[in-house]
Amino acid sequence: MSIPLLDYKPSSQNQRVSGYEVPGEDTPYIYRLEDCVDYSDLEELIWAAYRQVFSEHVILRSSRQTDLESQLKNRSITVRDFVRGLAKSDVFRTLVVETNSNYRVVELCLKRLLGRSPYNKDEEIAWSIQIATEGVEGFIDQLLDSEEYSSNFGDSTVPYQRRRYRGRPFNLVTPRYGNYWRDKLETERYKWGDINNFREMARSIPVKTQSVTSVDVSRITIPDMTRKEAAKGVPVSISPSASFPVR
């Protein structure tokens, strides 16, 4: 039995306030399927969806979902279905779901799928309960089928950060996982800020010693570094200080 979504009070964020905006370099570019007139436009829309959902600056060949790309290029699925497939893929599960807690999964999915930050902790708790009861895929379906998603992006628009006033897009600055997961991975080998780890690491490096062979000192010739005057028997005088005329 699934638990219904708990009630939470939406905070007044920028995307919930109507206002007049002058387009600038910080205005996100909106990719719509109806604006694609050729193959190159479709490719740009697909890569924009990859960047938004996977949050990767460079998409690896192994991360591409070629079946979904082919269906979108043939217009057999919508952009919403393409985004749904990316969010439910094994790549997204590996990059986001498996390396984060339910609270952080909620935060990342809201930023990448709805284009906004969580309103408050109550919303994170409410959606995390949905993840615990219906799974990640059920949670993603609720986000993509919500009224908020339909009214802002519909079926043909790639999600984007809505009304971004400062900073870069969420998907390009949000780390892959939180600090707690990083510390968990490196607890056994390394702990941040502990100097003993550097000392142990230095001691663990093998050092190869090489024995010095005996050298016959009598055969070593020392070059003559004396001045020519001293070699001829002329004493060399060195004045300790220079004399200057005094007026």
C-alpha positions in Angstrom: 0.0 0.0 0.0 1.5 3.3 -1.1 1.4 6.3 1.2 -0.1 9.4 -0.3 2.2 12.4 -0.8 2.4 14.4 2.5 1.2 18.0 2.4 3.9 20.7 2.4 3.8 24.4 2.0 5.5 25.7 -1.2 8.0 28.5 -0.6 7.9 31.7 -2.7 10.8 31.0 -5.0 11.6 32.9 -8.2 9.9 30.4 -10.5 6.6 30.9 -8.6 6.6 34.7 -9.0 5.6 36.4 -12.2 7.7 39.3 -13.3 9.3 41.1 -16.2 12.6 39.9 -17.4 15.0 41.2 -19.9 16.7 38.3 -21.8 20.5 38.2 -21.3 23.4 35.7 -21.4 22.1 34.1 -18.2 18.7 33.3 -19.8 18.6 29.5 -20.4 18.1 28.4 -24.0 14.8 26.5 -24.4 14.9 23.4 -26.6 11.5 22.5 -28.1 10.7 19.6 -30.4 8.5 21.7 -32.7 11.5 24.1 -33.3 13.6 21.3 -34.7 13.5 21.5 -38.5 16.5 19.3 -39.4 18.7 16.6 -38.1 21.2 19.0 -36.4 18.4 20.6 -34.4 17.4 17.2 -33.1 20.9 16.4 -32.1 21.2 19.6 -30.1 17.9 18.9 -28.3 19.1 15.3 -27.5 22.4 16.5 -26.1 20.6 19.2 -24.1 18.5 16.5 -22.5 21.6 14.5 -21.7 23.2 17.5 -20.0 20.1 18.3 -18.0 19.4 14.8 -16.7 22.8 13.2 -16.5 24.6 16.4 -15.5 27.7 15.5 -17.5 29.7 18.0 -19.5 30.9 15.3 -21.9 28.6 12.4 -22.6 30.4 9.1 -22.8 29.6 6.7 -25.5 28.6 4.1 -22.9 26.1 6.5 -21.4 24.1 7.1 -24.6 20.7 5.6 -24.9 20.6 4.9 -28.6 17.2 3.3 -28.6 15.6 6.3 -27.1 17.4 8.6 -29.5 16.2 6.6 -32.5 12.6 6.8 -31.2 12.8 10.5 -30.6 14.3 11.2 -34.0 11.4 9.2 -35.6 8.9 11.3 -33.5 7.5 8.0 -32.1 8.0 9.3 -28.5 7.8 12.8 -27.0 10.6 14.8 -25.3 8.9 13.9 -22.0 9.1 10.2 -22.7 12.8 10.7 -23.7 13.5 12.5 -20.4 11.6 9.7 -18.5 13.7 7.1 -20.2 17.0 8.9 -19.3 15.9 9.3 -15.7 15.0 5.6 -15.4 18.2 4.3 -17.2 20.9 2.4 -15.6 23.3 5.3 -16.1 21.1 7.6 -14.0 20.8 5.0 -11.3 24.6 4.5 -11.2 25.4 8.3 -11.2 22.7 9.6 -8.9 20.5 7.0 -7.1 23.1 4.5 -5.9 25.5 7.2 -4.6 23.0 9.4 -2.6 20.5 9.2 0.1 16.8 9.6 -0.6 16.8 13.2 0.4 19.6 14.1 -2.0 17.9 12.1 -4.8 14.8 14.2 -4.3 16.9 17.4 -4.5 18.7 16.3 -7.6 15.6 15.1 -9.4 13.7 18.3 -8.6 16.5 20.4 -10.0 17.0 18.3 -13.1 13.4 17.3 -13.9 11.4 20.2 -12.6 14.0 22.9 -12.9 13.8 24.2 -9.3 15.3 23.6 -5.9 13.2 21.9 -3.1 11.0 24.4 -1.3 12.0 23.2 2.2 12.8 20.1 4.2 9.1 19.1 4.4 9.1 18.6 0.6 12.2 16.5 0.7 10.7 14.3 3.4 7.4 14.0 1.5 9.1 12.9 -1.7 11.6 10.6 0.1 8.6 8.7 1.5 7.4 8.2 -2.0 10.8 6.8 -3.0 10.7 4.4 -0.1 7.2 3.2 -0.9 7.0 3.3 -4.7 10.6 3.1 -5.7 12.7 5.6 -7.7 10.8 4.9 -10.9 7.5 5.6 -9.3 8.9 8.8 -7.9 10.1 9.9 -11.4 6.7 9.1 -12.9 5.0 11.3 -10.3 7.4 14.2 -11.1 7.0 13.9 -14.9 3.2 13.4 -14.8 2.7 16.3 -12.3 0.8 19.4 -13.1 3.9 21.5 -12.5 5.9 19.6 -15.2 3.0 19.8 -17.7 2.4 23.5 -17.2 6.1 24.4 -17.5 7.5 22.0 -20.0 4.7 19.9 -21.5 5.5 17.1 -23.9 8.0 18.8 -26.2 10.3 20.9 -24.1 13.5 19.9 -22.4 13.5 20.8 -18.7 15.7 23.8 -17.8 16.4 25.9 -14.7 13.4 28.2 -14.5 14.0 31.9 -14.0 17.7 31.7 -13.2 19.0 35.0 -11.9 22.4 34.2 -10.6 24.8 31.3 -10.7 25.1 28.6 -13.4 22.5 25.9 -14.1 21.9 23.4 -11.4 22.9 20.4 -13.5 26.4 21.8 -14.2 27.4 22.7 -10.6 25.7 19.9 -8.5 28.3 17.3 -7.6 27.7 13.7 -8.4 27.4 12.7 -4.8 27.5 14.3 -1.3 30.4 14.7 1.0 29.2 11.9 3.3 29.5 9.4 0.3 33.0 10.6 -0.5 34.0 10.1 3.1 32.4 6.7 3.1 34.4 5.6 0.1 37.7 6.8 1.5 37.2 6.0 5.2 39.5 2.9 5.0 42.2 4.5 3.0 42.1 8.3 3.6 40.4 10.8 5.8 40.4 14.5 4.8 42.6 16.7 7.0 44.5 13.9 8.8 48.2 14.4 8.4 48.9 10.9 9.6 47.6 9.6 6.3 50.4 11.4 4.4 53.0 10.0 6.9 51.6 6.5 6.4 51.5 6.9 2.7 55.2 8.1 2.6 56.2 5.2 4.7 54.5 2.7 2.5 56.5 3.9 -0.6 59.3 1.4 -1.2 62.7 3.0 -1.3 65.5 1.3 -3.3 69.0 1.8 -1.7 72.2 1.4 -3.7 75.5 0.7 -2.1 78.5 2.9 -3.0 81.5 1.1 -4.2 84.9 1.9 -2.7 86.9 4.5 -4.6 90.7 4.9 -4.6 91.2 8.4 -3.2 94.9 8.5 -4.3 93.8 8.6 -7.9 91.6 11.6 -7.6 93.2 14.8 -9.0 92.2 18.1 -7.6 92.2 20.9 -10.3 94.2 24.0 -9.6 91.7 26.8 -8.7 94.3 29.4 -7.7 94.9 32.7 -9.6 97.7 33.0 -12.0 99.6 35.6 -9.9 99.6 33.2 -6.9 100.9 30.4 -9.1 103.9 32.6 -10.2 104.7 33.4 -6.6 103.3 36.9 -6.6 101.3 37.5 -3.4 97.7 38.6 -4.0 96.6 41.4 -1.8 92.9 41.8 -1.1 91.8 45.0 0.5 89.0 44.5 3.1 87.4 47.8 2.3 87.4 50.3 -0.5 88.6 53.9 0.1 86.7 56.8 -1.3 87.9 60.4 -1.5 86.4 62.6 1.2 85.6 66.2 0.5 
